[in-house]
Amino acid sequence: MNFDIVIIGAGISGAGAGYALAPSRKVLLLEGESQPGYHSTGRSAAVYEPNLGNATVRAFNIASGPFLKAPPAAFAEAPLVTPRGELTICDGENRPALDRMLALDGLGGNAVREISLEEAAALVPVFRREEMRWAAYEPGVMDLDVHAIHRGYLKGFAASGGKLLCDAPVTRIERRDGLWQIAAGSETVAAPLVINAAGAWADSVAALAGLSPLGLQPKRRTAVILPPPDGYDVRPWPVLGVAGDEAYMNSQSGKLLASPGDETPVEPQDVQPEEMDVAVLVDWIERRTTIQVRRIERRWAGLRTFAPDRGPVAGEDPAAPGFWWLAGQGGYGIMMSESLGRSLAALILEGELPRDVRALGVTAEALGPERLRR
């Protein structure tokens, strides 16, 4: 089978790129698992918070905002974002961390303001006030419906004529007669252009094509679901974090979702939660709040893959014409997916980034894989 473009990986990034490219090109999405988004996208509980990440990440977060807040009418049946807010409390040792957060006030239209501990306790009444001195609130943080976003990309991709092939792990990639020949599952497909959106496996996919790795590192992130504490309706609670800590807690469907914020380097795999990470999280919850964790209803882990400079990689490999990278989104792939997929499509189809992304200071050179090989 011949296509104009083959995308390897049908997670949120590959699906977003496919959504942007399928209206004008014949595109195939290859997925090694039985369902798209199994390893990272399907295990993500994301929020829209544009001030997260480095400057490049923040630019893509901001650029995706208009689409996430007002997608095309046929994209999804319900809103992709819902109001949540985020409360950050701070003890006497970590004021600089809180000040760095307050310095981002207004970024992407999101206000961040310092509030009193009394106001903070009205938002989340269970944090231990005796250890805290300051608090800040970001009302514009929103929950993201990850499943609806991913499904919307795939639905729009199919509606534009795109083809999805699952259970098709890539085992061989070679270039012959101006085409990339790709063996995937029981199929062999060909295209002049291939996009490596394989997430944690992106360096491995590049190796199949004879290319050197970029140093992409998968990292484990753990999460749990807890029952709500007795006597509290947690549904209106914002995300709760502590300045200087990596852990956080959020309300989800009337229960509590919490994570230690771990970033443990691992090999690409079907990652599972480690008891030590869960224990660290339970300790954090009981030290920072009055909640006593008696039962964990669910626990899981997912992969977040980072480039060495923690910026996304989106561009053509200078060592292999027609081989494009779309990887290294870290923990921000859901937020960035629309603008990053649209940007890669613009680079392929038009040779330059979209105007709104360029206006935010992003350059093709800052995204390209060559920056990581210098």
C-alpha positions, 0 to 999 in steps of 0.5 A, a space after each residue: 500500500 502506498 500513501 503520501 505520509 505514514 505516521 508511526 504512533 496513533 497516540 495524541 501527538 500522532 493523531 493530532 498530526 494526522 488530523 491536520 494532514 489528512 484533509 490534503 494528503 493520503 495519510 496512514 496512522 500506524 499503531 503497534 497496540 490493539 488500540 491507539 493511545 495505550 501507553 501514555 495518552 490513555 493513562 493521562 489525567 491532564 489539565 490545561 495550564 499554559 504556564 507549565 513547561 519551558 518557553 517553547 512548551 508554554 508557547 504551544 500550550 497557549 497556541 492550543 488554547 483557542 482550539 481546546 476552548 472552542 473546537 469545531 462543531 463536529 469535533 466533540 459532543 461535549 466541551 473539551 475543557 471544564 473549569 477547575 482552578 489551581 490552588 498552590 500553598 506555600 510554607 516558609 521555606 519555598 517562597 521563591 517557588 511561589 514568586 516564580 509562579 506569580 511572575 507568570 500572571 497573565 500568561 496565556 490569559 491566565 491570571 495568577 494571584 496571591 490569596 490569604 490562607 483563609 481564602 485558600 481554606 475555603 477552596 480546599 479545607 483539608 490542607 494543614 494550615 499550621 505549616 503554611 504561610 502563603 497561597 496563590 490561586 490560578 482560576 483559569 486552570 481547566 480539566 481536559 477531556 483527554 479521551 474526547 480530544 484523542 477521539 476527536 482527532 481520530 474521528 476527524 482524521 477518518 472523516 478526511 479519508 485517513 486510514 488507521 491500522 492497529 496491531 501493526 508494530 513497525 519492524 523494518 524501515 528502509 528507504 528505496 527509490 525515494 520511498 520509505 518502505 515500512 514493515 508493520 505487523 503483516 503489512 508493508 507500506 510505502 510513502 515518501 514521508 514518514 513521521 516518527 510519533 512513537 512516543 517512548 519508542 521514538 529513538 527505537 523507531 529511528 534506529 530501525 531507519 538507521 538514524 542515531 538517537 536523540 537521547 529521548 528519555 521515557 519517565 514513569 508517572 504514577 497516579 492513584 484514585 482515592 475515595 473522598 474524605 468523610 464529610 466533604 464534597 470534593 467536586 468543586 475543589 481545585 487542583 492542590 499543590 504545594 510550592 516546591 513539591 512535585 506532588 499534586 491532588 485533583 478532584 475527579 468525578 467526585 473522588 480524588 486523583 493524586 500523583 507524586 509527580 514522579 519522573 523516574 527514568 525507565 526503558 520503553 515498556 508497558 509501565 506499572 506503578 511501583 509501591 515505593 512511589 505510591 507510599 511516597 504519595 500517601 506520605 505527602 497526602 497525610 503530611 500536607 492535608 488532614 486526609 488519612 489514606 485508608 484505601 486506594 481504589 485504583 493505581 496506575 502509571 504512564 510514560 512521559 518522554 522528554 528530550 534532553 532540553 525538555 522541549 518538543 521535537 518536531 521537524 525533518 531529520 537532516 540525515 534522512 530526507 522525508 523522515 520527520 520527528 514528532 516526539 519529546 512532548 514530556 507531560 504536556 502532549 495533551 495541551 500541545 497536541 493541536 498546535 504542535 500537530 498543526 505546526 508540523 503539518 505547516 512545516 511539511 506542507 508550507 515550509 514554515 510554522 503557523 503565524 500564531 506560533 511564530 508570533 509566540 517566538 517559536 522557530 523551526 530551528 528550536 524544534 528540529 532534531 538537529 539541535 539535539 545532535 550538535 
